[in-house]
């Protein structure tokens, strides 16, 4: 049995799985930001992402919510789906102390998403107002990226410029020196 991906769709789904997902589509629609989307099996692994890439013809990215040891500062990092992520290098790039992955409880509280569904759209939530938005320079240079819609079975292709406009901010850009894993 193969990995399911729908045809490319325009417009919001008929039903929403979470309040965050509903908020994302409402904001995209209210600000007339163009996007396309697909529905799929949960896109968690690298192989899953390859299937989603094929459906859109655009590489997906991975979005990571990071926190400091005290869990009072947060960074949302958007990087290549197939590049290794090394916390030490991330911290050095921003000249910050050690960071770690936010647990699912923090992700739900801040982004309104579970693991596997982290998305820059989560920065639209009031709970994420202090989260620092960081993006790999190569990813920011792309015209379009593919990100989740707040659910691991929903993916949106959107222009970076439209994403930044919707969020009302540009990310801090860093270089991820890791090699791409195929």
C-alpha positions in Angstrom: 0.0 0.0 0.0 1.4 3.4 -1.0 1.5 6.7 0.7 -1.7 8.7 0.0 -1.6 12.2 -1.4 -4.7 14.0 -2.7 -4.7 16.0 -5.9 -3.7 19.6 -5.4 -6.5 21.7 -4.0 -7.3 25.4 -3.7 -9.2 26.7 -0.7 -9.7 25.5 2.8 -10.8 22.0 3.8 -14.5 21.5 4.5 -13.8 20.6 8.1 -10.9 21.5 10.4 -9.1 19.2 12.7 -7.9 21.9 15.2 -8.6 25.5 16.1 -5.1 26.4 14.9 -5.8 24.8 11.5 -9.1 26.8 11.3 -7.3 30.0 12.2 -4.6 29.4 9.5 -7.2 29.1 6.7 -9.3 32.0 7.9 -6.2 34.2 7.9 -5.1 33.1 4.5 -8.6 33.7 3.1 -9.1 37.1 4.9 -5.8 38.4 3.6 -6.4 36.9 0.1 -3.1 35.1 0.1 -2.9 32.5 -2.6 -1.9 28.9 -1.8 -2.4 25.4 -2.8 -2.8 22.4 -0.5 -3.0 18.6 -0.4 -4.2 16.1 2.1 -2.1 13.0 2.8 -1.3 10.2 5.1 0.6 11.7 8.1 3.8 13.3 6.7 6.3 12.4 9.5 9.3 10.6 8.0 11.7 11.6 5.3 10.1 9.1 2.9 6.7 10.6 3.6 8.1 14.0 2.8 9.4 12.7 -0.6 5.9 11.7 -1.5 4.6 15.1 -0.5 7.4 16.7 -2.5 6.3 14.7 -5.6 2.7 15.8 -5.2 3.6 19.5 -5.2 6.8 19.4 -7.3 8.4 21.5 -4.4 10.6 20.3 -1.5 8.9 20.3 1.9 10.7 21.9 4.8 10.9 20.9 8.4 9.8 23.2 11.2 11.2 22.8 14.7 10.2 24.5 17.9 13.2 24.9 20.2 13.5 26.1 23.7 16.2 27.1 26.2 16.8 25.0 29.4 14.4 27.2 31.5 11.7 26.8 28.8 11.0 30.5 28.8 12.5 31.4 25.4 11.5 29.9 22.1 12.8 29.7 18.5 10.8 28.4 15.5 13.3 27.1 12.9 12.4 26.4 9.3 15.1 24.3 7.5 15.6 21.7 4.8 13.6 18.6 5.3 16.7 16.4 4.4 19.4 18.3 6.3 20.6 17.2 9.6 19.8 19.5 12.5 22.4 20.0 15.2 21.4 22.0 18.2 24.9 23.1 18.9 25.3 24.6 15.4 21.9 26.3 15.7 22.9 27.9 19.0 26.3 29.0 17.7 24.7 30.6 14.6 22.5 32.8 16.9 25.1 33.1 19.7 22.7 31.6 22.2 23.3 28.9 24.8 22.2 25.3 24.4 18.7 24.7 23.1 16.5 21.6 23.0 13.4 20.4 21.2 10.2 21.7 22.8 8.0 18.8 24.0 4.5 18.2 22.7 2.9 20.0 25.7 4.8 23.2 24.9 4.1 22.8 21.2 0.4 22.5 21.9 0.5 25.5 24.2 2.5 27.8 21.9 1.8 26.7 18.3 -1.4 24.8 18.9 0.0 21.8 17.1 1.3 18.3 17.9 4.7 16.9 16.9 4.8 16.4 13.2 2.6 19.4 12.5 4.8 22.3 13.6 4.3 25.2 11.2 5.4 28.8 10.8 1.6 29.6 10.7 1.6 28.8 14.4 3.3 32.2 14.9 -0.1 33.8 14.2 -1.3 32.6 17.6 -1.1 35.1 20.5 0.6 32.4 22.5 3.5 32.5 20.0 4.1 36.3 20.1 7.5 36.0 21.7 8.8 33.1 19.6 11.8 34.1 17.5 11.3 33.1 13.8 14.5 31.7 12.3 14.9 30.2 8.8 17.7 28.6 6.8 19.0 31.1 4.2 18.6 28.6 1.4 15.0 27.9 2.3 14.3 31.7 2.6 15.7 32.1 -0.9 13.1 29.7 -2.4 10.1 31.3 -4.1 7.8 28.7 -2.5 7.9 26.3 0.3 5.7 23.4 1.5 4.7 23.5 5.2 2.0 21.8 7.3 -1.4 23.5 7.9 -1.2 22.6 11.6 -2.1 19.0 11.0 0.4 16.2 9.9 -2.0 15.2 7.1 -2.3 18.7 5.6 0.3 20.6 3.6 0.3 24.0 2.0 2.5 25.4 -0.8 2.9 29.1 -0.3 5.3 31.8 -1.5 7.8 32.8 1.1 7.0 36.5 0.5 3.3 35.8 1.2 4.1 33.8 4.3 6.3 36.6 5.7 3.5 39.1 4.8 0.9 37.0 6.6 3.1 36.6 9.7 4.0 40.3 9.7 7.7 39.5 10.1 10.8 38.3 8.3 12.8 35.5 9.8 16.4 35.7 11.1 18.4 34.0 8.5 21.1 31.5 9.3 23.2 28.9 7.4 22.8 25.2 8.0 26.1 23.8 6.9 24.9 20.1 7.0 24.8 18.1 3.8 21.5 17.1 2.4 20.6 13.4 3.0 18.9 11.8 0.0 
